[in-house]
Structure formats: C-alpha cells, structure tokens
Amino acid sequence: MAAAGTCGTGTRSTGSMVAAASTNNVTSFQRRGPRASGADSGCSRLVSIAGTRRSVRNGQLLVSTGLPALDQFLGGGLAVGTVLLIEEDKYNIYSPLLFNYFLAEGIVSGHALLVASAKEDPADILQKLPAPLIDHGYKKECDEDICSHKMESDIKMKIAWRYQLFPKMEGGPVLSSGFGHNYDISKRIPQELIETSKWHGFFLPEKISTFNVESCSLTSGYMKLLQFIQNIIYEEGFDGSNPQKKQKNILRIGIQNLGSPLWGDDICCAENCDASHSLTKFLYILRALLRTSLSACIITVPTHLIQNKAVIARVTNLSDTVVGLESFIGSEKETNPLYKDYHGLIHIRQIPRLNNLIYDISDVKDLAFKLKKKLFTIERLHLPPDLSDTVSRSSKQDLAESAKLLGPGCGMTAGGKKHLDF
C-alpha cells in the first residue's frame, strides 16, 4: 500500500506540473541543476584548457598548429588524439618550420612537449623555435610587405574575375588571445619561456645504447620510442586515468625525420625491404595511444626517399592529417614566371575523418607558401591571366600544347589546331 501511495503521489505531482506548464506556456521537461552540472563537468574542464577550442564541424577538441592559415584549411586546427603527417620537401628546408611552429605554439599555450629525434638533440631543437609576435607595433612592422602584396593581389582579382568566387584567405599574421599565435622566424623564442615550460626529450643515440632488443617486428628505435611515449602519457596523467586531477593539459608530441635510416629503418634504402612493416606498425600503435589521451602528434617523414609507393600509401592511411610540401628549389617551377611570387606548393592530401562513415577530403587544391624574412605564409595560388605581361611567350606555348592533349572533346577539332567559337 505504501508503494502504491508513493506511485499515486508521483502521478498527481506530474499531472500538476503538466497543468502548470500548459498555463504558463512553458515545457515541463526541465533539466535538473545538479545533474546537468555533473554531466558537463568533464567537458567544461576540457574546454578550459589553454590553447584549445571545440570544432564547429564535429565537436572535437582542437589545438593550433602554430600557423593560423593552416588551421583554417584543416577545419579549425588539429584534433586532439590525432596524428599530423608532414611530407618533407626534397631538401628538408621548409618542413622543419612547420615542426618548429607546432612546438612553439605548445610553449606559448602552456602545453607539455615531447620532442623525439634521431638527428638533433631535443634541447637544441627548442633553442631554434621562433619567437611569438605579441607587440602590435612590431606586428605592423612585420606585415608591411604583406599589405602591399594583398593590394597587388586585389588588382589581379579584378582582372581575373573567376577568382572572386573563392573566399579570401588571410596569409598574414592575425593576433589571437587564446588559440593560435603568430611567430617571427628571424628571432628565437625567449629562454624564459623554455625554462618555465615542461618538456621531455628523446634523443635516439642516447636511448639506443641501453635498448637493443627487437620485438613485435619493430626496430629497437621504434620500440624504445613507443615505450617512452607510453610512460609519459600514463605517468603524467594525459590518459585521463586520474579523475581527481582538476587541471588538465595537452601533450604535444613531435617526431622528426621518422622512417629515415637514422631510425634503423631501411624503407628509404631499398624498394623491397623486409622492415617495411616496422614503420606501419609503429604508426598503428602510436595512433592507438593517442586516441585515448589528451595529446596531439606531428611527424615529419621523408616520403620523397621512399621508393616503394605502397609503403607511402600505408603510412598515409595510418595518419589522420597529411600535408605535403613541394619545394621549387631545383625544379622547373623555380624559373617559371607563373610561380615567381612563391617558394613552393602545399598539398593537403587528407584531413581527419573522426566520427564519420565517409572520407573527409579537403576541397582546397591550390595552395602555395612563401618564406619571407620574418614570416612563413600560406596563400591561395592565383595564377595571372593569360593576356597579362607576366606570362611569357614560352609559357603560352606550353599551355597551348597541353590543351592539344585534351583531344577533340574539349572544344577543338581532331587535329587540335582550331578552336571552336561558342
């Protein structure tokens, strides 16, 4: 009887709530205060982490790559728990800049760092990081040349009307209070910031002497690095296993020249190598560690040295975000007047497909980068019109020859000598 009375009381109270809601024109389904605060406490702690923000596309927690323009092309930034793969340029001149930007952004944002390299001491890498741009007066001095370039590009867009359909991308510095900063590559980061930051270094020549056992088809260098990363993630609490820790932080992992012979891998030395699965297994285990932790990783790989294209495809599939750098140094594009304003091309080959059932491919295909005295900028590649004076006669002939290869179905006769007028 007592149970029935309780149930009846609940029914009467519910009916009174519905009646009150109908009279006041307010819904009766309201979230309780204590329960709501408890459910959202985990998310609020993650959002409150300095240097992070939520993605408007998929709700993932994002960190900045150190280049606001690159963050914009990647969908707002680099998702926490993912791997960013940088395909190194031929002479490895520009890929270290992206690597240093990522680490410098971690120091400025107060994140913890883990720097791994087989070539340079991590302490020496930190000394080469660019200095942040904070002073507005100094910022104005830095982007004088960018303003002039934007005026020049605006004139070109008036001539080439088809480019007006594209959104304008800001390649210059845009100061941000919490997410994403800009840096001056002509100056080094202050020593005070490095001393106050928390970082861990993995220098392969120092670690390999104490570890010479190979297991799981991994080279000794890869196995030691995985153990080092795993220990830092679990011991420092980046895996979220310590619920009592109120203040959360992000671990930024940077691995330099992965897959090179310095790591004991021979994928760059032979086309059919026996240790080709070592790198892919390393990336598979690494991504599993990152998925359940508050960490983000950037890896530079000399893909131009890998002779087996199947290995490159497997490495790409095991990465979340893939960005390739193509330098004009030593190529025909270096002397081509069409690319006289740029130093190379940047290819966004793959962006994260988290919580999606289909592939997520970037629709931006025409990006170029430019290295200036103080800035590294990423811009849309705007080719000059065919009738402008900047296009040489030889370039026009090359365009005509390439048009002939399209065949008779593209507005020309079978011989390719006449254009049809529409």
N, C-alpha and C positions, 0 to 999 in steps of 0.2 A: 504493500500500500504506500509505503514511503517513497519507493521508486516511482510509482505511478503518479504520486502527488508532485514529485520533482519534475517529472516529464510534463505534467499538465501546466505547472508554473512556467516552464520554459516556453510552452506553446503560447500561453497567454501573453508573456513578455514579448515574444516575437511578433504576435499579432498587433500589439500596441506599438511596436517600433515601426511596422509597415504602415499603420494608420497615421502615425506621426509624420513619417516620411512623405506620405501622399499629401497630407495637408500642407506641409512646408515645402513641397515640391523639391525634395532632396532625396537622393538614393539612400536606401537603408544599409547597403553594403559598404561599410567603412572599415579601414584597416586600423587595427589596434596600435597604439603608440609603442608600447614596449616590444611587441613582436616585430614591428617594422624596423625599429632601431637595431634589434639584434640581427635581423636578416641582412641589413645593409651595412653592418659594421665592417665586414670584410672588404666590401667594395670601396667604402669610404677610406679605409686605410690604404688601399692600393692607389686610389686616385690622388691621395695626399702626398704620394711620393714625389719628391722634387724632380723636375726634368721629365715628367711623363704626362700623358693625356690619353683620353679614350678616343678610339677611332669612331667616326660617324658612319662608317660603312658596315663594320661587323662588331663593334663594341670591344675590340681587342685593346689591351694596354700598349701604348706606343712610346718609343724613345726616339730621340732625334739622331740622325746620322752625323750631325755636325755641319751639314750643308742644307739650309732651308729649301733650296731649289730641288735637291734630290729628294728631300722628304715629301715635297709636293707631288713629284712624279711617282713616288712609291705609295701614294694613297694616304699621306699624312705623316709617315715615319716608319720606323722599323718595329714590327710587333715583338713584344717580349715573348721569349721562348722559341725564337726562330733563328735561322742561320742566313746571313747575308754573304753570298759568294761574289768576290771581285775577281774577274778575269784580268790578269795583269797585262799591261801593254808590253810591246816587244822588248823595249829596253828598260822596263821597270822604273820609269821616271814619274808617272802620274799616279799609279796605284798606291804608292806609299803615302801620297797626300790624302786620299780618302781614308786610309788606315789611321793616319795621324789625326784627322778631323774627328773620327769616331772616338778615339781615346781622349782627345782634348775636350770634347763635349761631356764625356764622363767625369772628368776632373772638375769642370766648371759647374756641373749639375750636382756634384757631391756623390756620385756613384762609385762603387768599388770597381777596381780594374784587375784583370788577369791578362797579362801580356806574355805570349809564348812565341819564341823564335829560335831557329837553328843557326841564324847568321849573325844577329846582333844581340848584345846584352840588353834585356828589357830596360835596365836603368838608363842606358844610352838612348834608347828609343824615346823615353819620356822627356829627355832633355831636348829633343828635336821637335816637340809639339808646338804648334803655332799659338800665338798669344791671342786672347779674346779681344774683340772690339767692344769697348764699353763707353768711351767718351764720345759724345755726339759730335763734338768739333773735329775729333780725329776721324770719325766716320765720314763726315762731309769731305774731308781732305782725301779720303781713300776712294770715294766713288765719283770723283770729278770726271774721270775718263769714262765711267760707266754711263753717266748722264749724257755726255756727248755722243756716246755710241747709241744710246736709246733714241736721241733725236735723229741720228742718221738712219736708224732702222725704221723710225716712223715715216720718214720720207720715202723709204723703199716700199713700205706697205701701202702708201698712197698710189705708187706706181703699179705694184703687183697687187691688184685688188683681191685676188683669190686668197691671200694670206690674212685678210681681215676677218675671215671666218674662224680663224684659230684664236683661242684665248691667249692674251698676253701673259708671258711668264716673266717674273722678276728674277733676273740673274744677279743683281747687285745685293749688297748687304741690307737686311731688314732686321733691326734690333728687336729681340723678343725678351720679355721679362722672365719667363719661366721655361719655355720649351723652344729649343733651337737657338743657337747663337752664331755669330759670325767671327771670323778669325783673320788675323794678319800673318801671312806666311813669311813675311820678312822679319818678324820678331819671334822670339821664343817665349813660351809660357813662363810666368814668374816662378821662381824657385819656391816661394812661399806656398803657392798652390799645390805644388808637387809634394812638399813636406807634410802638408796638412791632409792630403788625400790618402786613402787606403788602397794599396795595390799589391799584387802578387806577381812575381816574375818566374817564368820557366825558360831557362836557357839550356838548350839540348846538350851542348858539350859538357855542362856541369852535371846533368842528370844521368846521362847515358853511361858514365863510368861506374855507377852503382847499380845499374839495372841492365842485365844482358840476357834476360830470359824472354823468349818469344812464345806467345800463346795465342790461341784463337785466330791463327793466321794473320796476326798483326805484327808489324815490326816493333822492335823494342822501344823506339822513339814514340810511336803512336800509343803503345800500351802505357808507357810511363806518363804521357800527357793526359790520357783519359783518367788514370788514377789520380793525378794531380788536380784535374778539374773536378772530379767527383768529391774529393776530400774538401776542397774549398766550398763547394755548393752545400754539402751536408754539415760541415763544421761551422760555417759562418751563418747558417740559417737561411740560405737563399732558396731552399726547397720548401719552405713554409711548414716545416715539421715542428716548429716551436710556436704554438699558438699564444704563449704568454708574452711574446715579444711584440710590443705595440708598434714600434717604429720599423717599417720595412724599408728595404733599399734594393737597388738594381745592381747586378753584377754584369759588367761589360767585359766580354772575352774577345781578345784579339789574337789571331794566329797568323803568322807571317810566312809566306812562301811555302805553304803546305803542298806536299807532293813533289818537291824538289829533291834532288839527290842528297842534299844535306840532311834530310829526314830519314835517310836509309831506304828510300823508295826508288825503284828503277822504272817507273812508268814513263819518265821523260827520256830514258836511255835506249829503250828497245820497244819495238812495236808490239811484239807478243811476249810480254813479261809475265813471269809467274806470280809476282806480287801485286798484280793489278787489283786484286780484291782487297788488299790491305787498306787502301785509301777509302774505298767504298764502305767497308765495314766500320772504319773509324767514324765516318760521317753518319752512318746509321746509328751507332751507339751514342755519338755526341748529340744528335738531334733528340734521341730518347731522353737524355739527361736534361736537355734544355726545355722540353715540353712541360715538365713538371716543376719548373723552377722559375724564379724571378731573375732571368738572365737573358742577355742577347749577345750574339756572337757575329763577328766579322772575320772572314777568311779570305786571304789572297792566294790564288793558285796560278802558276804559270801554264795556262792551258795551251799557249802557243808552242810549248815544248813537248806536249803530249802527242805522240804520233798516232796512237790508237784512238780514233774518233768515238768508238763505242765506250771507252772509259770516260770520255768527256760527257757523253750523254748520261751515263750512270751517275756521275758526280753532279750534274745539273739536276737530275731527278731527286737526288737526296738532299738538295738545298731548297730553301724556301724562296729566297730572293736572289736573283742572278743579275749582275750588272757587268757588262763587258766594256773595256776601254780599248779603243783603236787609235793609236798614235799615227800622226802623219810623217813622223821622222823616218827617213829612208824609203818612203813610198812616193808614188807618182802624184799623190794628192798634195804633197808638200809644195810643189811648184805650180799646182793648178790654181789659176786666179779665182776659181769659184770658191775655194776654201781659204782664201788669203787671210780672212779675219779670225780663223780658228786654228787650234793646235791638234785637234783630234775629234773623234766621234765617240759618243757614249751610247751603248745599246742596253736597254732594259729588257732582258730576254724573258724574265719570269718574275712575277710578284706573288706574294703569299696566297695560298688557296685554303686558308683556315676556315673550318666550318662550312665549307662549300662542297657541293657534289660535282661541280664542273670546274674546268680550268679557268683560272683568272689571269688573263693576259693583258698587258698594258697596250693601250691603243696609241701610245706615243712612239713614233718610229724615227723622228728626225731631230735628234738632239746632238749638240756639239758642245765642246768645252774649250775654254781659253784660260791659259795661265798668264796672269799679269804679275806685276812687281809685288803686289800685296794681296791679291785676291785670286781665287780659283773659281771661275764662274761657269755655270751650265745654262745654255740658252737653246732656243729652238733654231734649227738650221734654216735660215732664209736665203735661198739662192737668188741671185739677181735676175731680173728679167732678161729674156734672150736678146732684146733690142738695146740693152744698155751698153755703155762703153766698157764696162768691167769685164765683159765676156769676150775673150779673144776669138780670132777667126778660127784657130785650130779647135777650140772648144765647140764652136758651132758645127764644124765639120764632124767632130766626134758624135755630137748629138744627132746629126743627120744620119750618120752611118748606123747608129744604134736604132734609129727609127725604122730604117730599112729592114732590120732583122725581125720586126714585128709581123711582117707578112702582109698579104693583100687584105686581111680582115680588119685592118686598123686605119682605114681612110686613105689607102693608096692602091695603085694598080699592082698587078703581079710582079712587074719588073721593079717596083719600088722607086720609080723615077718621077712620078707625077703625084701630086696631092689633089684630092677631090675637094671641090668647093661646096659647102653646105649653105 
